[in-house]
Amino acid sequence: MSDPRVQNAQHDGQVPGGSKMQAVNAFNNPPPKKHAAPQDGKSQEELDEEEWQREKERLSQRLREKRERELREREQQGQQGQQGSANKPPAGDPNKAPGVAPPSGTGDAPKKKKLLNGTNIEYRYPSGSVYVGGFKDGKLHGFGKYKYHPSGDRYEGEWVADMKHGQGMYQYDCGDRYTGEWRAGKKHGKGTYAFASGDEYTGNWKEDKIHGHGVFDIARNGNRYEGNWAESYRQGYGVLKCGNGDVYMGNWTKGKEDKEGVLTYANGNIYAGDWKMGQMDGKGILMEDGQKYTVEHISGYLIAKVPVEADGAVDPDWNKANKLYMQHIERLEAERNGGAAGGGGGGGGGADAEELTKLKLERDMWEKKYNDLLAQKGGGTTTDVADGG
């Protein structure tokens, strides 16, 4: 049986004097030695070598000539094809735009550039993607609908120079959907991203990332975050209300509680103090079952918990945490006053009023003791501390 590799090589194009495989073999295997008489004082081996070099040169010349012929034939075929297409009108629907460049990221490449202007023009890309909408100078411009293939995603909205720009809706094949502002092909400005899972974000975007102020609702656990974002992370001040009733108000870094923050548990207990990348870390004030404590954590582990007596004052080392706690109480009071002013009444009004009164009395008591401590040490008042940092 003949070697199929040799057969394939023979069908790959002939060269004068034999196939490509034969030519290659000729380079690798010298011809049989001739047994002629020595000439000009040269040995038979030297004559054989000269003949072999001449044969190699002849084979090389034949290969070069064949390559040149193939290149000329390709160039002639290409020129004929271009002339033929230039003389023929676009096949099929006259509204199709054969030379329109696709939007960024489509992967489609137009066959020929043709400047086109108008509205409601349809173009079917070689990949199977379809665009129907406006064009300006051969580029997608104005309102248009783009259906991507093979992903199945689709976009309906405004375009500028082949890029999504302005208001638009992008529907992902997985079920996710973004509705809002675009700039230069990216989500930018205000918009809402609805996940197929039921989660939803509404707020600001910057170059395809969540950035600025926004609200994120998590369907599976009922959590809701409202606050600042940077590079799609919770960053800066924000409030996380958990589905179990816990509430964190404070600073965030790279999506985690960090620096200063207040955690109010569903049972009413409160921690106000230091955090480090998602864990309590440093000094804090803990209000637990009506008793106030100074506490200290390392990497989330409680290492110190000292009760604060009713007639005593907070250790000065905990002044920052105590101030944070007081501010939180004032914030709660302001929120409750605002709610009462808004009216509405209801079955929970009595309980809320009682809790508010309790918080106000507690705040006044601790503020008085704090001021007394500052006066003993020659300081000012809580107002002075707040104004002076």
C-alpha positions in Angstrom: 0.0 0.0 0.0 1.3 3.4 -0.9 2.0 6.0 1.8 -1.1 8.4 2.0 1.2 11.3 2.9 3.0 10.9 -0.4 -0.3 10.7 -2.3 -1.5 13.9 -0.6 1.8 15.7 -1.4 1.4 14.7 -5.1 -2.1 16.2 -5.3 -0.8 19.4 -3.7 0.6 20.7 -6.9 3.3 19.5 -9.3 6.7 21.0 -10.0 8.6 20.4 -13.2 10.3 17.0 -13.0 8.2 15.5 -10.2 5.9 16.2 -7.2 6.7 18.4 -4.2 7.4 15.3 -2.2 9.9 14.1 -4.8 11.5 17.5 -4.8 11.9 17.5 -1.1 13.3 14.0 -1.2 15.8 15.1 -3.8 17.2 17.7 -1.5 17.5 15.2 1.4 18.8 12.2 -0.7 21.6 12.8 -3.2 21.3 11.0 -6.6 23.3 7.8 -7.1 26.9 8.3 -7.8 28.1 8.0 -11.3 31.1 5.8 -12.1 32.6 8.0 -14.8 36.3 8.4 -15.3 38.0 11.2 -13.3 38.2 14.6 -15.3 40.7 17.4 -14.9 42.4 15.7 -12.1 39.2 15.6 -10.0 38.2 12.6 -8.2 34.9 10.8 -8.8 33.6 12.0 -5.5 34.3 15.7 -6.4 32.6 15.3 -9.7 29.6 13.7 -8.1 29.4 16.6 -5.6 29.5 19.2 -8.4 26.7 17.4 -10.3 24.6 17.2 -7.2 25.0 21.0 -6.6 23.9 21.7 -10.1 20.9 19.5 -9.7 19.9 21.3 -6.5 20.1 24.6 -8.2 17.9 23.4 -11.1 15.3 22.1 -8.6 15.3 25.4 -6.6 14.8 27.4 -9.8 11.8 25.3 -10.8 10.2 25.8 -7.4 10.8 29.6 -7.5 9.2 29.8 -11.0 6.2 27.8 -9.8 5.6 30.1 -6.8 5.8 33.2 -9.0 3.2 31.7 -11.4 0.9 31.0 -8.5 1.2 34.5 -7.1 0.5 36.1 -10.6 -2.6 33.9 -11.0 -4.0 34.9 -7.6 -3.4 38.6 -8.3 -5.2 38.3 -11.6 -8.2 36.5 -10.0 -8.5 39.1 -7.3 -8.5 42.0 -9.8 -11.2 40.3 -11.9 -13.3 39.7 -8.8 -13.1 43.3 -7.7 -14.0 44.6 -11.2 -17.0 42.2 -11.3 -18.4 43.2 -7.9 -17.9 46.9 -8.8 -20.1 46.5 -11.8 -22.9 44.6 -10.1 -25.6 46.1 -7.8 -25.9 44.7 -4.2 -27.8 41.4 -4.3 -31.1 41.0 -2.5 -32.8 43.8 -0.5 -31.6 47.2 -1.9 -31.8 48.6 1.7 -29.0 46.4 2.9 -25.7 48.1 3.6 -22.9 45.8 2.5 -20.1 48.3 3.6 -21.3 49.4 7.0 -18.8 48.8 9.8 -20.3 46.8 12.8 -20.5 48.2 16.3 -17.6 47.6 18.6 -17.3 44.0 19.9 -19.6 42.3 17.3 -16.8 40.4 15.6 -18.3 41.1 12.1 -16.2 42.5 9.3 -17.8 44.2 6.3 -16.8 42.9 2.9 -16.6 46.4 1.3 -16.7 49.9 2.6 -19.7 52.0 1.3 -20.8 55.3 2.8 -24.5 55.1 3.5 -27.0 57.5 5.0 -30.6 57.0 6.0 -33.0 55.4 8.5 -34.6 52.1 8.9 -32.0 50.4 6.8 -31.3 46.6 7.3 -28.0 44.9 7.1 -27.3 41.2 7.7 -23.7 40.5 8.7 -21.9 37.4 7.5 -21.8 36.1 11.1 -25.7 36.1 11.2 -26.1 39.3 13.2 -28.8 41.7 12.0 -29.0 45.5 12.3 -32.1 47.6 11.4 -31.8 51.4 11.9 -30.1 54.6 11.0 -26.8 55.2 9.3 -24.6 58.3 8.8 -21.6 58.3 6.5 -21.6 54.5 6.5 -21.7 54.1 10.2 -24.5 53.1 12.7 -26.1 56.3 13.8 -29.3 57.4 15.4 -31.9 54.8 16.6 -31.3 51.2 15.7 -31.9 47.6 16.7 -29.0 45.1 16.7 -29.5 41.4 17.2 -26.2 39.6 17.9 -25.4 36.1 16.6 -24.7 33.5 17.8 -25.1 34.9 21.4 -28.7 36.0 20.9 -28.2 39.3 22.8 -30.0 42.3 21.4 -29.7 46.1 21.7 -32.3 48.7 21.0 -31.4 52.4 21.4 -29.2 55.2 20.2 -25.9 54.9 18.2 -23.2 57.4 17.3 -20.4 56.4 14.9 -20.9 52.6 15.3 -21.1 52.8 19.1 -23.9 52.6 21.6 -24.3 56.2 22.8 -27.3 57.8 24.5 -30.3 56.0 25.8 -30.6 52.3 25.1 -31.7 48.8 26.3 -29.4 45.8 26.1 -31.1 42.4 26.6 -28.7 39.5 27.3 -29.6 36.0 26.2 -29.1 34.8 29.8 -32.1 37.0 30.9 -30.2 39.9 32.3 -31.2 43.4 31.1 -29.6 46.9 31.2 -31.7 50.0 30.5 -30.1 53.4 30.7 -27.4 55.6 29.4 -24.4 54.7 27.2 -21.3 56.5 26.2 -18.8 55.4 23.5 -20.2 51.8 23.6 -20.2 51.4 27.4 -22.7 51.8 30.2 -22.1 55.3 31.5 -24.4 57.6 33.4 -27.6 56.5 35.1 -29.1 53.1 34.4 -30.8 50.0 35.8 -29.4 46.5 35.5 -32.0 43.8 36.2 -30.5 40.3 36.7 -32.4 37.1 35.7 -32.0 36.0 39.3 -34.2 38.9 40.5 -31.4 41.1 41.8 -31.4 44.7 40.6 -29.1 47.7 40.6 -30.2 51.2 39.9 -27.8 54.1 40.0 -24.7 55.5 38.3 -22.2 53.8 36.0 -18.8 54.7 34.6 -17.3 52.9 31.7 -19.3 49.6 32.2 -18.7 49.6 35.9 -21.0 50.6 38.9 -19.6 53.9 40.0 -21.1 56.7 42.1 -24.4 56.5 44.1 -26.7 53.6 43.7 -29.1 51.0 45.2 -28.5 47.3 44.9 -31.3 44.8 45.9 -30.5 41.1 46.5 -33.5 38.9 45.8 -32.4 35.7 47.5 -31.8 37.1 51.0 -33.7 40.5 51.0 -30.5 42.5 51.5 -30.4 46.1 50.2 -27.4 48.4 49.9 -27.7 52.1 49.3 -24.7 54.3 49.0 -21.5 55.0 47.1 -19.7 52.7 44.7 -16.3 52.7 42.9 -15.2 50.2 40.2 -18.3 48.0 41.0 -17.4 47.8 44.7 -19.2 49.4 47.7 -16.9 52.2 48.5 -17.2 55.2 50.9 -20.3 55.7 52.9 -23.3 53.4 52.6 -26.1 51.6 54.4 -26.7 47.9 54.2 -30.1 46.6 55.4 -30.1 42.9 55.7 -33.1 40.7 55.2 -32.6 39.3 58.8 -33.1 42.8 60.2 -29.5 43.8 60.9 -28.4 47.2 59.6 -24.8 48.5 58.9 -24.2 52.2 58.5 -20.7 53.4 57.8 -17.6 53.3 55.6 -16.8 50.6 53.0 -13.6 49.7 51.2 -13.5 47.3 48.2 -17.0 46.1 49.1 -16.3 45.4 52.8 -17.0 47.3 56.1 -13.9 49.3 56.9 -12.7 52.1 59.2 -15.7 53.4 61.1 -19.2 52.0 61.2 -22.3 51.2 63.2 -24.0 47.8 63.2 -27.5 47.7 64.7 -28.7 44.1 65.2 -32.2 43.0 64.7 -32.6 42.5 68.5 -31.7 46.1 69.2 -28.1 45.7 70.2 -25.6 48.2 68.8 -21.9 48.1 68.0 -20.2 51.4 67.0 -16.5 51.5 66.3 -13.6 50.4 64.2 -13.7 47.9 61.4 -11.1 46.4 59.1 -12.0 44.8 55.8 -15.3 43.2 56.9 -14.4 42.5 60.5 -14.7 44.4 63.8 -11.1 45.4 64.5 -10.1 48.0 67.1 -12.0 49.9 69.7 -15.8 50.2 69.9 -18.9 50.8 72.0 -21.3 48.0 72.5 -24.9 48.5 73.7 -26.1 45.0 74.7 -29.4 44.3 76.4 -29.5 47.9 77.8 -25.9 47.8 79.2 -23.1 49.8 77.6 -19.6 48.4 77.2 -16.3 49.5 75.9 -15.0 46.6 73.7 -12.0 45.8 71.6 -11.6 43.4 68.7 -8.8 41.9 66.7 -9.7 40.4 63.3 -13.3 39.9 64.4 -12.4 38.3 67.8 -13.5 40.1 71.0 -10.5 40.5 73.3 -11.9 43.0 75.8 -15.3 43.9 77.1 -15.6 46.3 80.0 -19.0 47.5 81.3 -19.5 51.3 81.7 -21.2 52.1 85.0 -24.1 54.5 85.0 -22.2 56.9 87.2 -18.9 56.6 85.3 -17.6 57.9 82.0 -16.1 56.2 79.0 -12.3 55.7 78.9 -10.7 58.5 76.8 -9.2 55.9 74.5 -12.8 55.1 73.4 -13.8 58.8 72.8 -13.9 58.3 69.0 -16.1 55.2 69.3 -18.3 56.9 71.8 -18.7 59.9 69.6 -19.7 57.6 66.7 -22.2 56.0 68.9 -23.7 59.3 70.0 -24.0 60.4 66.4 -25.8 57.3 65.5 -28.3 57.8 68.3 -28.9 61.4 67.1 -29.4 60.0 63.5 -32.0 57.6 64.7 -33.7 60.3 66.6 -33.8 62.6 63.5 -35.1 59.7 61.4 -37.9 58.9 63.8 -38.9 62.6 64.1 -39.0 62.8 60.4 -41.3 59.8 60.3 -43.6 61.1 62.9 -43.8 64.5 61.1 -44.9 62.7 58.0 -47.9 61.3 59.7 -49.4 57.9 59.0 -49.9 56.6 62.5 -50.5 52.9 62.7 -50.2 50.1 65.2 -46.5 50.6 65.8 -46.7 54.3 66.8 -46.7 53.7 70.6 -43.8 51.4 70.6 -41.7 53.7 68.4 -42.4 56.7 70.7 -41.5 54.8 73.8 -38.2 53.6 72.2 -37.4 57.1 71.0 -37.9 58.5 74.5 -35.6 55.9 75.9 -32.9 56.7 73.4 -33.2 60.4 74.0 -32.8 59.9 77.8 -29.9 57.6 77.3 -28.2 60.0 74.9 -28.7 63.0 77.3 -27.3 61.0 80.2 -24.1 59.8 78.3 -23.6 63.2 76.8 -23.7 64.9 80.2 -21.2 62.4 81.6 -18.9 62.8 78.6 -18.9 66.6 79.0 -18.2 66.2 82.7 -15.2 64.1 81.9 -13.9 66.6 79.3 -14.3 69.4 81.8 -12.3 67.5 84.4 -9.5 67.1 81.9 -9.6 70.8 81.0 -11.3 70.2 77.7 -14.4 71.7 76.1 -17.8 70.1 75.4 -19.1 67.6 72.9 -20.0 70.5 70.6 -16.4 71.8 70.8 -15.1 68.3 70.0 -17.4 67.9 67.0 -16.4 71.3 65.6 -12.7 70.8 66.2 -12.6 67.2 64.8 
